Amino acid sequence: AWNYARDLVIQPDNKIVVAGQATETAVNSNLEFGVVRYLESGELDDTFSGNGIRVFGFGGTDDARGISLLPDGKLAVVGQAGSSSKLAAALLNADGSSDDDFNGNGKFDRDHSSSGDESLMAVASQPDGKFVAVGYAGDKLVLMRVKPDGNLDTSFVNGGILDSHDGFGLDLIIQPDGKFLVLLGDSMMSLNPNGDLDESGLTITDFANHHDQAYATAVQDDGKIIVVGEVDTKGVFDKEVALVRYNPDGSRDLSFGEHGMLLAGFYTGEDGGRSVAIQPDGKIVVAGRSQSSDFDFLIYRFEPNGDKDPSLMKFVDFGIGDDFAEQVLIQPDGKIVVAGFADNATLLVDPDRVGFALLRFNPDGKLDQGFGTQGKVLTEVGDGSSARVRSAALQPDGKIVLAGTHKSTFVVARYNTDGSLDDSFGTNGLVRVEDPVFEQFGITGTEALDNSVVAAKAVGILSNGDIVVSGAVDGDFGLVFLGTNGGNCTSCPLMSPGTHYSLLVDFGVAEAAYGMTIQPDNKILVVGNSTTDPDSFKIARIK
């Protein structure tokens, strides 16, 4: 006889109940629901179904996948029934007998989909005696709530059964507030107590148990969400660019790539996506890094369905050192701007320095020969190798603003549409937010970037043309406001000549800002995390 244990529950009296697939006898070899109860000592509990074992079926090959203890001591068991793979559920009394008040015979099966296999995979009980079961029907998630009499609970979404989301439901948790957290194998979703999508819900996507890191998102016109990052496909030093597309409800869009996900890379080294932008035609442009002997700018363009666009699959080398793309932007004319930084680049006067780097591509995927030097721009911002670009923004007039750090100084650069530095901005196109701006907070120093007290991370343009740069400043969120010419911003308090208005946001612990967005009303949202409490998100809004 074949017997498979699938799930278990421990009762308050420490008895252990196990559910799975079993054959009743060697003669009757049909695979059916099997439920066994053990005493705390591990011996069979003969008060349960006479000998501790209950085997029952639905008339075919059946399989119990989940079990839950109800508040009144009854046991809800769910799984798959028959060779046609129907959804199946049963309710047992505490002594192992069938509860005949449940659908008249203690069990039911339901053929819910004509497009494939069906099964309930897990079950959880509610304090009111109802139970909730999760599984799948075809390629759709199934979540049903069942009353003690065996009828679906019509107060639950869609008359008692949710089946509108793609995915395979494998497990669920009923949270203290009554919301459901549903595991979909490689993602999770949160649902309200009535089965509606929890707007504050989260989703988690796992690329086959590798180390995954998401870096950027973009939202399509249809509300679908693109997330880009990197995945360790074989080891720490073997990474690929990773993309996922989600529907507006948080479920993965199965029409994109392979089951909503795709991987891409040039080499067997470290490839990764850092930024993503959506073209008006729906094509997706990703910028990041690609490693052969050193790191180079990586630019990938994908069709709306996730297929690679061969016209823009490039890595661009600025010289003999490492080059990192950090942001991609789409101009109104369809040209593509990629910003980052380059190390030991041949275009720099001093090859030992790191410079701010820009590329621009025409819509056909070729470098724009009218931009900089054959489509490339490189700017020295200081001595040493600590210069980093972390963010870029397009002004309405087409000028390009880069924000980054050199040692412990915020650096902002503005470029004309042809890639030349804008001499009307700051000094020769550069603004340095020097230490005196932060000395009001007792901050000085010239440490290298990765260990510095000051690091710019994001830049944005206000509706009046003023520029906002945010980042980390001595363990706080730091913001600097610049006017359209690089001086003090028009709406900020007056500052001493040569300085700029700055602001610190202190949450009481060490924190750093990483992302920023400007709302239509010009309020500024800044997000980051605590550097001493990494499980804590931080968010601030500035008027």
KOLVOGU-938940 format. One line per field, with one value per residue (C-alpha): x, y, z negated; residue number from 0; residue in one letter. Coordinates in steps of 0.5 Angstrom, whole numbers. Example, Ala and Ser with C-alpha at 12.3 -4.5 7.8 and 13.67 -1.06 7.14 Angstrom:
# KOLVOGU-938940
x: (25 | 27)
y: (-9 | -2)
z: (-16 | -14)
nr: (0 | 1)
rest: (a | s)
# end
This chain:
# KOLVOGU-938940
x: (0 | 2 | 2 | 4 | 4 | 3 | 1 | 0 | -3 | -2 | -8 | -8 | -8 | -1 | -4 | -2 | -6 | -3 | -7 | -4 | -6 | -7 | -10 | -15 | -12 | -7 | -14 | -17 | -11 | -15 | -11 | -15 | -15 | -12 | -12 | -8 | -8 | -3 | -2 | 3 | 7 | 7 | 2 | -4 | -10 | -15 | -21 | -20 | -24 | -23 | -16 | -13 | -13 | -19 | -19 | -24 | -25 | -29 | -29 | -23 | -15 | -16 | -10 | -11 | -6 | -8 | -11 | -13 | -16 | -23 | -24 | -30 | -25 | -27 | -22 | -22 | -18 | -17 | -14 | -15 | -21 | -21 | -18 | -21 | -17 | -23 | -23 | -24 | -26 | -28 | -30 | -29 | -31 | -26 | -27 | -25 | -32 | -35 | -39 | -46 | -48 | -43 | -46 | -50 | -44 | -38 | -35 | -36 | -32 | -32 | -30 | -28 | -24 | -24 | -17 | -13 | -12 | -15 | -13 | -14 | -7 | -8 | -13 | -14 | -19 | -23 | -25 | -32 | -32 | -31 | -25 | -21 | -18 | -13 | -10 | -11 | -15 | -12 | -7 | -11 | -11 | -17 | -19 | -25 | -29 | -33 | -38 | -39 | -45 | -41 | -44 | -39 | -39 | -43 | -40 | -33 | -31 | -35 | -40 | -35 | -29 | -24 | -21 | -19 | -11 | -6 | -2 | -2 | -4 | 1 | -1 | -4 | -4 | -10 | -7 | -9 | -13 | -17 | -13 | -10 | -3 | -3 | 4 | 4 | 10 | 15 | 11 | 6 | 0 | -5 | -12 | -17 | -22 | -27 | -22 | -21 | -14 | -11 | -8 | -3 | -1 | 6 | 9 | 15 | 18 | 24 | 28 | 29 | 32 | 38 | 40 | 36 | 36 | 31 | 34 | 29 | 21 | 17 | 10 | 7 | 1 | -4 | -2 | 3 | 9 | 16 | 22 | 29 | 35 | 40 | 40 | 46 | 44 | 50 | 54 | 56 | 60 | 56 | 50 | 45 | 40 | 33 | 26 | 19 | 13 | 7 | -1 | -4 | -6 | 1 | 0 | 6 | 4 | 4 | 4 | 11 | 18 | 17 | 12 | 12 | 20 | 26 | 34 | 39 | 46 | 52 | 58 | 59 | 61 | 57 | 51 | 46 | 40 | 40 | 35 | 29 | 25 | 19 | 18 | 12 | 11 | 11 | 19 | 23 | 30 | 34 | 41 | 46 | 53 | 56 | 63 | 68 | 75 | 72 | 65 | 62 | 55 | 50 | 44 | 38 | 32 | 26 | 19 | 13 | 12 | 19 | 23 | 30 | 30 | 37 | 37 | 39 | 43 | 50 | 55 | 59 | 67 | 69 | 76 | 81 | 77 | 70 | 64 | 57 | 51 | 46 | 40 | 36 | 32 | 27 | 27 | 21 | 24 | 25 | 33 | 35 | 40 | 44 | 48 | 53 | 61 | 67 | 74 | 81 | 77 | 81 | 77 | 79 | 85 | 88 | 87 | 87 | 81 | 73 | 69 | 61 | 59 | 53 | 51 | 46 | 43 | 38 | 31 | 34 | 39 | 45 | 50 | 48 | 54 | 51 | 52 | 59 | 64 | 61 | 55 | 59 | 61 | 66 | 67 | 72 | 69 | 75 | 82 | 82 | 77 | 71 | 67 | 60 | 53 | 47 | 41 | 39 | 34 | 31 | 29 | 23 | 28 | 32 | 38 | 40 | 42 | 46 | 47 | 53 | 58 | 66 | 69 | 64 | 61 | 54 | 56 | 51 | 52 | 48 | 49 | 46 | 42 | 49 | 52 | 57 | 57 | 52 | 56 | 50 | 49 | 54 | 61 | 63 | 56 | 58 | 55 | 59 | 55 | 62 | 63 | 60 | 53 | 53 | 58 | 51 | 50 | 57 | 59 | 66 | 70 | 73 | 72 | 72 | 65 | 63 | 64 | 63 | 58 | 56 | 53 | 48 | 43 | 37 | 36 | 29 | 26 | 21 | 15 | 19 | 25 | 29 | 33 | 33 | 38 | 37 | 42 | 45 | 49 | 52 | 47 | 41 | 37 | 40 | 37 | 40 | 36 | 39 | 36 | 35 | 42 | 45 | 45 | 40 | 33 | 28 | 23 | 28 | 30 | 36 | 43 | 50 | 53 | 56 | 52 | 45 | 39 | 40 | 35 | 36 | 31 | 33 | 29 | 33 | 37 | 43 | 39 | 40 | 36 | 36 | 30 | 26 | 20 | 17 | 9 | 5 | 4 | 11 | 12 | 18 | 17 | 24 | 25 | 31 | 33 | 36 | 43 | 43 | 36 | 36 | 29 | 26 | 24 | 24 | 20 | 19 | 15 | 18 | 13)
y: (0 | 7 | 13 | 20 | 25 | 32 | 36 | 36 | 40 | 40 | 40 | 44 | 37 | 36 | 30 | 30 | 30 | 28 | 28 | 26 | 20 | 13 | 6 | 3 | -4 | -8 | -10 | -4 | 0 | 6 | 12 | 17 | 22 | 19 | 22 | 19 | 22 | 20 | 21 | 26 | 19 | 18 | 12 | 12 | 15 | 9 | 14 | 17 | 13 | 7 | 5 | 12 | 12 | 15 | 13 | 16 | 18 | 21 | 15 | 16 | 18 | 23 | 26 | 30 | 36 | 41 | 40 | 45 | 45 | 49 | 52 | 47 | 41 | 39 | 38 | 41 | 37 | 39 | 37 | 34 | 29 | 24 | 23 | 29 | 33 | 37 | 41 | 37 | 39 | 35 | 36 | 31 | 31 | 30 | 23 | 22 | 21 | 25 | 31 | 30 | 37 | 39 | 38 | 32 | 27 | 31 | 32 | 36 | 36 | 41 | 42 | 49 | 49 | 46 | 48 | 44 | 40 | 43 | 42 | 45 | 46 | 49 | 51 | 55 | 56 | 62 | 64 | 64 | 56 | 58 | 55 | 58 | 54 | 56 | 52 | 53 | 51 | 51 | 57 | 61 | 62 | 59 | 62 | 59 | 61 | 55 | 55 | 50 | 47 | 46 | 52 | 57 | 64 | 69 | 74 | 73 | 76 | 73 | 69 | 65 | 63 | 68 | 65 | 72 | 72 | 68 | 63 | 57 | 58 | 53 | 56 | 62 | 65 | 68 | 75 | 77 | 83 | 78 | 79 | 73 | 72 | 68 | 64 | 63 | 59 | 65 | 71 | 73 | 77 | 80 | 80 | 83 | 79 | 79 | 77 | 83 | 85 | 89 | 95 | 95 | 88 | 86 | 81 | 77 | 74 | 69 | 67 | 60 | 60 | 65 | 71 | 76 | 84 | 89 | 96 | 100 | 100 | 103 | 104 | 103 | 107 | 101 | 100 | 94 | 95 | 93 | 91 | 91 | 88 | 82 | 75 | 70 | 65 | 60 | 64 | 70 | 72 | 70 | 75 | 76 | 82 | 80 | 83 | 82 | 85 | 85 | 86 | 92 | 88 | 85 | 78 | 77 | 78 | 71 | 74 | 77 | 73 | 66 | 66 | 74 | 74 | 74 | 74 | 77 | 78 | 78 | 75 | 70 | 75 | 80 | 83 | 87 | 92 | 99 | 103 | 102 | 107 | 105 | 108 | 111 | 105 | 100 | 98 | 97 | 100 | 97 | 100 | 97 | 94 | 88 | 85 | 82 | 84 | 90 | 93 | 97 | 100 | 95 | 98 | 93 | 94 | 89 | 89 | 90 | 82 | 81 | 79 | 82 | 88 | 86 | 94 | 96 | 90 | 94 | 94 | 101 | 102 | 108 | 106 | 101 | 102 | 100 | 104 | 103 | 106 | 108 | 111 | 111 | 117 | 117 | 124 | 127 | 126 | 118 | 119 | 115 | 118 | 113 | 116 | 114 | 114 | 112 | 110 | 111 | 113 | 115 | 121 | 124 | 128 | 125 | 117 | 116 | 120 | 118 | 122 | 123 | 119 | 120 | 116 | 118 | 113 | 115 | 111 | 106 | 104 | 107 | 112 | 120 | 122 | 129 | 129 | 130 | 126 | 120 | 120 | 120 | 125 | 125 | 130 | 131 | 133 | 133 | 129 | 122 | 116 | 118 | 121 | 117 | 119 | 116 | 120 | 124 | 128 | 131 | 139 | 141 | 145 | 138 | 140 | 134 | 134 | 129 | 129 | 125 | 125 | 127 | 125 | 129 | 134 | 134 | 135 | 137 | 138 | 140 | 139 | 142 | 138 | 137 | 134 | 140 | 143 | 149 | 155 | 158 | 153 | 154 | 154 | 152 | 147 | 144 | 146 | 143 | 143 | 144 | 143 | 150 | 148 | 142 | 146 | 149 | 141 | 140 | 136 | 136 | 131 | 128 | 121 | 117 | 116 | 109 | 111 | 118 | 122 | 126 | 122 | 124 | 119 | 122 | 129 | 132 | 138 | 142 | 145 | 152 | 149 | 149 | 143 | 138 | 133 | 128 | 123 | 121 | 127 | 124 | 119 | 123 | 124 | 130 | 135 | 141 | 146 | 149 | 155 | 154 | 157 | 153 | 159 | 159 | 156 | 162 | 159 | 158 | 162 | 167 | 164 | 167 | 168 | 162 | 157 | 153 | 152 | 145 | 141 | 135 | 130 | 126 | 120 | 119 | 113 | 113 | 113 | 114 | 117 | 113 | 115 | 121 | 123 | 130 | 130 | 134 | 139 | 140 | 136 | 132 | 124 | 122 | 114 | 110 | 106 | 106 | 104 | 101 | 98 | 95 | 92 | 99 | 103 | 111 | 116 | 123 | 128 | 135 | 141)
z: (0 | 2 | -4 | -3 | -9 | -7 | -12 | -20 | -26 | -33 | -38 | -44 | -48 | -44 | -40 | -33 | -27 | -20 | -13 | -6 | -1 | -3 | -1 | -6 | -5 | -1 | 3 | 4 | 7 | 9 | 7 | 2 | -3 | -9 | -16 | -22 | -30 | -34 | -42 | -45 | -46 | -38 | -39 | -35 | -38 | -38 | -40 | -33 | -28 | -33 | -31 | -30 | -22 | -18 | -10 | -6 | 2 | 7 | 12 | 15 | 14 | 9 | 5 | -2 | -2 | -8 | -14 | -20 | -27 | -27 | -34 | -36 | -35 | -28 | -23 | -16 | -10 | -3 | 3 | 10 | 12 | 18 | 24 | 27 | 21 | 18 | 12 | 5 | -2 | -8 | -15 | -21 | -28 | -33 | -34 | -26 | -24 | -18 | -20 | -16 | -17 | -12 | -5 | -8 | -8 | -11 | -4 | 3 | 9 | 14 | 22 | 22 | 29 | 36 | 37 | 33 | 26 | 20 | 13 | 6 | 3 | -4 | -9 | -15 | -20 | -22 | -29 | -27 | -25 | -17 | -14 | -8 | -3 | 3 | 9 | 16 | 22 | 29 | 29 | 24 | 16 | 12 | 6 | 3 | -4 | -7 | -12 | -17 | -13 | -7 | -3 | 0 | -4 | 1 | -4 | -1 | 6 | 12 | 8 | 4 | 9 | 12 | 18 | 22 | 21 | 25 | 20 | 16 | 9 | 5 | -2 | -6 | -13 | -16 | -20 | -26 | -23 | -18 | -12 | -8 | -6 | 0 | 2 | 10 | 10 | 12 | 10 | 5 | 5 | -1 | -1 | -5 | -10 | -4 | 1 | 5 | 6 | 0 | 3 | -2 | 0 | 2 | 7 | 7 | 13 | 13 | 19 | 17 | 10 | 13 | 9 | 13 | 12 | 15 | 16 | 20 | 23 | 28 | 29 | 36 | 39 | 37 | 30 | 31 | 27 | 29 | 24 | 26 | 22 | 22 | 20 | 18 | 23 | 22 | 16 | 13 | 19 | 25 | 25 | 30 | 31 | 29 | 30 | 28 | 30 | 25 | 27 | 23 | 18 | 16 | 19 | 25 | 32 | 35 | 42 | 41 | 42 | 38 | 33 | 32 | 31 | 36 | 35 | 40 | 40 | 45 | 41 | 35 | 31 | 27 | 31 | 27 | 29 | 25 | 28 | 33 | 37 | 42 | 49 | 51 | 56 | 50 | 51 | 44 | 44 | 38 | 36 | 32 | 32 | 36 | 34 | 38 | 36 | 33 | 32 | 38 | 39 | 41 | 45 | 47 | 50 | 50 | 54 | 50 | 49 | 46 | 53 | 54 | 59 | 63 | 65 | 58 | 54 | 53 | 48 | 48 | 46 | 44 | 43 | 39 | 32 | 29 | 32 | 29 | 32 | 26 | 30 | 36 | 39 | 45 | 48 | 52 | 58 | 57 | 56 | 50 | 45 | 40 | 34 | 30 | 28 | 31 | 28 | 31 | 38 | 44 | 45 | 38 | 38 | 32 | 33 | 25 | 24 | 24 | 29 | 29 | 36 | 41 | 47 | 52 | 57 | 63 | 63 | 68 | 62 | 65 | 61 | 63 | 66 | 65 | 58 | 54 | 58 | 62 | 57 | 51 | 45 | 40 | 34 | 29 | 23 | 18 | 17 | 14 | 16 | 11 | 16 | 17 | 21 | 18 | 21 | 27 | 29 | 36 | 35 | 40 | 44 | 46 | 41 | 37 | 30 | 26 | 19 | 15 | 10 | 10 | 3 | -2 | 3 | 7 | 14 | 19 | 27 | 32 | 40 | 46 | 51 | 55 | 49 | 47 | 40 | 39 | 37 | 35 | 29 | 23 | 25 | 32 | 31 | 24 | 17 | 11 | 5 | 1 | -7 | -9 | -7 | -12 | -17 | -20 | -22 | -25 | -19 | -15 | -12 | -6 | -6 | 0 | 2 | 0 | -7 | -7 | -11 | -5 | 1 | 6 | 9 | 13 | 16 | 19 | 22 | 19 | 23 | 22 | 25 | 18 | 17 | 11 | 9 | 4 | 0 | -6 | -10 | -17 | -18 | -16 | -10 | -7 | -2 | 2 | 6 | 12 | 17 | 24 | 25 | 19 | 14 | 8 | 10 | 11 | 6 | 0 | -5 | -3 | -5 | -5 | 2 | 5 | 1 | 2 | -2 | -6 | -10 | -15 | -17 | -23 | -25 | -31 | -29 | -23 | -16 | -9 | -3 | 3 | 7 | 9 | 12 | 13 | 13 | 18 | 12 | 11 | 5 | 4 | 2 | 0 | -2 | -5 | -11 | -17 | -17 | -24 | -24 | -17 | -17 | -18 | -12 | -13 | -9 | -9 | -6 | -5 | -3)
nr: (0 | 1 | 2 | 3 | 4 | 5 | 6 | 7 | 8 | 9 | 10 | 11 | 12 | 13 | 14 | 15 | 16 | 17 | 18 | 19 | 20 | 21 | 22 | 23 | 24 | 25 | 26 | 27 | 28 | 29 | 30 | 31 | 32 | 33 | 34 | 35 | 36 | 37 | 38 | 39 | 40 | 41 | 42 | 43 | 44 | 45 | 46 | 47 | 48 | 49 | 50 | 51 | 52 | 53 | 54 | 55 | 56 | 57 | 58 | 59 | 60 | 61 | 62 | 63 | 64 | 65 | 66 | 67 | 68 | 69 | 70 | 71 | 72 | 73 | 74 | 75 | 76 | 77 | 78 | 79 | 80 | 81 | 82 | 83 | 84 | 85 | 86 | 87 | 88 | 89 | 90 | 91 | 92 | 93 | 94 | 95 | 96 | 97 | 98 | 99 | 100 | 101 | 102 | 103 | 104 | 105 | 106 | 107 | 108 | 109 | 110 | 111 | 112 | 113 | 114 | 115 | 116 | 117 | 118 | 119 | 120 | 121 | 122 | 123 | 124 | 125 | 126 | 127 | 128 | 129 | 130 | 131 | 132 | 133 | 134 | 135 | 136 | 137 | 138 | 139 | 140 | 141 | 142 | 143 | 144 | 145 | 146 | 147 | 148 | 149 | 150 | 151 | 152 | 153 | 154 | 155 | 156 | 157 | 158 | 159 | 160 | 161 | 162 | 163 | 164 | 165 | 166 | 167 | 168 | 169 | 170 | 171 | 172 | 173 | 174 | 175 | 176 | 177 | 178 | 179 | 180 | 181 | 182 | 183 | 184 | 185 | 186 | 187 | 188 | 189 | 190 | 191 | 192 | 193 | 194 | 195 | 196 | 197 | 198 | 199 | 200 | 201 | 202 | 203 | 204 | 205 | 206 | 207 | 208 | 209 | 210 | 211 | 212 | 213 | 214 | 215 | 216 | 217 | 218 | 219 | 220 | 221 | 222 | 223 | 224 | 225 | 226 | 227 | 228 | 229 | 230 | 231 | 232 | 233 | 234 | 235 | 236 | 237 | 238 | 239 | 240 | 241 | 242 | 243 | 244 | 245 | 246 | 247 | 248 | 249 | 250 | 251 | 252 | 253 | 254 | 255 | 256 | 257 | 258 | 259 | 260 | 261 | 262 | 263 | 264 | 265 | 266 | 267 | 268 | 269 | 270 | 271 | 272 | 273 | 274 | 275 | 276 | 277 | 278 | 279 | 280 | 281 | 282 | 283 | 284 | 285 | 286 | 287 | 288 | 289 | 290 | 291 | 292 | 293 | 294 | 295 | 296 | 297 | 298 | 299 | 300 | 301 | 302 | 303 | 304 | 305 | 306 | 307 | 308 | 309 | 310 | 311 | 312 | 313 | 314 | 315 | 316 | 317 | 318 | 319 | 320 | 321 | 322 | 323 | 324 | 325 | 326 | 327 | 328 | 329 | 330 | 331 | 332 | 333 | 334 | 335 | 336 | 337 | 338 | 339 | 340 | 341 | 342 | 343 | 344 | 345 | 346 | 347 | 348 | 349 | 350 | 351 | 352 | 353 | 354 | 355 | 356 | 357 | 358 | 359 | 360 | 361 | 362 | 363 | 364 | 365 | 366 | 367 | 368 | 369 | 370 | 371 | 372 | 373 | 374 | 375 | 376 | 377 | 378 | 379 | 380 | 381 | 382 | 383 | 384 | 385 | 386 | 387 | 388 | 389 | 390 | 391 | 392 | 393 | 394 | 395 | 396 | 397 | 398 | 399 | 400 | 401 | 402 | 403 | 404 | 405 | 406 | 407 | 408 | 409 | 410 | 411 | 412 | 413 | 414 | 415 | 416 | 417 | 418 | 419 | 420 | 421 | 422 | 423 | 424 | 425 | 426 | 427 | 428 | 429 | 430 | 431 | 432 | 433 | 434 | 435 | 436 | 437 | 438 | 439 | 440 | 441 | 442 | 443 | 444 | 445 | 446 | 447 | 448 | 449 | 450 | 451 | 452 | 453 | 454 | 455 | 456 | 457 | 458 | 459 | 460 | 461 | 462 | 463 | 464 | 465 | 466 | 467 | 468 | 469 | 470 | 471 | 472 | 473 | 474 | 475 | 476 | 477 | 478 | 479 | 480 | 481 | 482 | 483 | 484 | 485 | 486 | 487 | 488 | 489 | 490 | 491 | 492 | 493 | 494 | 495 | 496 | 497 | 498 | 499 | 500 | 501 | 502 | 503 | 504 | 505 | 506 | 507 | 508 | 509 | 510 | 511 | 512 | 513 | 514 | 515 | 516 | 517 | 518 | 519 | 520 | 521 | 522 | 523 | 524 | 525 | 526 | 527 | 528 | 529 | 530 | 531 | 532 | 533 | 534 | 535 | 536 | 537 | 538 | 539 | 540 | 541 | 542)
rest: (a | w | n | y | a | r | d | l | v | i | q | p | d | n | k | i | v | v | a | g | q | a | t | e | t | a | v | n | s | n | l | e | f | g | v | v | r | y | l | e | s | g | e | l | d | d | t | f | s | g | n | g | i | r | v | f | g | f | g | g | t | d | d | a | r | g | i | s | l | l | p | d | g | k | l | a | v | v | g | q | a | g | s | s | s | k | l | a | a | a | l | l | n | a | d | g | s | s | d | d | d | f | n | g | n | g | k | f | d | r | d | h | s | s | s | g | d | e | s | l | m | a | v | a | s | q | p | d | g | k | f | v | a | v | g | y | a | g | d | k | l | v | l | m | r | v | k | p | d | g | n | l | d | t | s | f | v | n | g | g | i | l | d | s | h | d | g | f | g | l | d | l | i | i | q | p | d | g | k | f | l | v | l | l | g | d | s | m | m | s | l | n | p | n | g | d | l | d | e | s | g | l | t | i | t | d | f | a | n | h | h | d | q | a | y | a | t | a | v | q | d | d | g | k | i | i | v | v | g | e | v | d | t | k | g | v | f | d | k | e | v | a | l | v | r | y | n | p | d | g | s | r | d | l | s | f | g | e | h | g | m | l | l | a | g | f | y | t | g | e | d | g | g | r | s | v | a | i | q | p | d | g | k | i | v | v | a | g | r | s | q | s | s | d | f | d | f | l | i | y | r | f | e | p | n | g | d | k | d | p | s | l | m | k | f | v | d | f | g | i | g | d | d | f | a | e | q | v | l | i | q | p | d | g | k | i | v | v | a | g | f | a | d | n | a | t | l | l | v | d | p | d | r | v | g | f | a | l | l | r | f | n | p | d | g | k | l | d | q | g | f | g | t | q | g | k | v | l | t | e | v | g | d | g | s | s | a | r | v | r | s | a | a | l | q | p | d | g | k | i | v | l | a | g | t | h | k | s | t | f | v | v | a | r | y | n | t | d | g | s | l | d | d | s | f | g | t | n | g | l | v | r | v | e | d | p | v | f | e | q | f | g | i | t | g | t | e | a | l | d | n | s | v | v | a | a | k | a | v | g | i | l | s | n | g | d | i | v | v | s | g | a | v | d | g | d | f | g | l | v | f | l | g | t | n | g | g | n | c | t | s | c | p | l | m | s | p | g | t | h | y | s | l | l | v | d | f | g | v | a | e | a | a | y | g | m | t | i | q | p | d | n | k | i | l | v | v | g | n | s | t | t | d | p | d | s | f | k | i | a | r | i | k)
# end
